[in-house]
């Protein structure tokens, strides 16, 4: 009986045959998401701005026998987001099951000290990228027959942190 129960649980929670894209997957919550999805059997692609971080994580995941690929992508760049989705289209044969919009950045300043450049960078990285990637990934998600989009929010969207006002705008529930 216990063996059947375990097999049923593994089947129910299996992501074998699915594909996932996780932005900002080399650190923190994003890295944990990549590892959980891959551990459940999904083929995962992640991206980050720092090539050294991507390469280090890919080596670590390879040693854990996780099916993860990665690339450098600054999601604040519209062109790089478009290139990422073109790469994903080829990598996953035009189908994507899961898009995790995880990327987040901040600059720690009081609200009155934020420059237009600070505001633009945080908004394009955290909010615009998530919306645009969701638009770009829509055909791939639809083609998979079972697509999900997840937006990672933050407690900063609910509780006031004086030096994180712009970040809070982008990560609210």
Phi, psi and omega in degrees: 000315182297321180296319178295320179297315180298316179298320179294318178297313180299320178294316182296323183262008181285138174246018178302135180089358179255163179234150182215145171242126179238116177279148180060047187262018182256357181216157169053225183300319180300317179296318179297323178294314178305311183294322179292313180298314179295323178296333177271002173106358179287150168275120188243139169240137177230165178218156176203164180286331189260114183299321180298320178296317180298310182298318179300313180294320180300320177296317179298314181293324177299318180294338178266004182060036177264139180273090183225134171243164181206160178209163177275130178204124171267102186293351175287347180263120179302316181297318179292326176296316179297317178297322178300313181293323174300317178297316180297320179302315179290313183299318185252024177051043174078011181229138177222130180267326188223129171242120177251108176275091186255331188311138176204140177218162178210164168234132189265099181213157170293150186308320182289346182262356178290135175269169176299324179294317176302309182301312182298317181297313181293316180296317181290325181286312189271320188255305182300319181298318181296317179294312182294317178298324177296319176297311183296324183279346184310310180299325179289320178295318179295318180296333181288340182083351181203081184252143178227140175241131179238131175251125179274121180259189182213151174300337178297340176283350183243332184241135183290124171239106189307331182263012183228034186297315182290318176304316181301321179301320186277344186240019178289157179282000000 
